[in-house]
């Protein structure tokens, strides 16, 4: 399993490639090809999940809004 530092590096690389519009690149001996932006987004979510799991933090899954009219 990859370390947190390796996962963060992979995530940074993926974000840079995504914003540059590059869907095919090589990391070491691995060649990665993403068919769509949605597939790249899913890969980012998975990397975020793995980073959170290794660092012992969890992402917020529910946000609760409490509003009032000020009365």
PyMOL commands that set and color helices and strands:
alter all, ss='L'
color gray80, all
select helices_A, chain A and resi 4-20+37-55
alter helices_A, ss='H'
color red, helices_A
select strands_A, chain A and resi 24-27+30-33
alter strands_A, ss='S'
color yellow, strands_A
deselect
rebuild
show_as cartoon
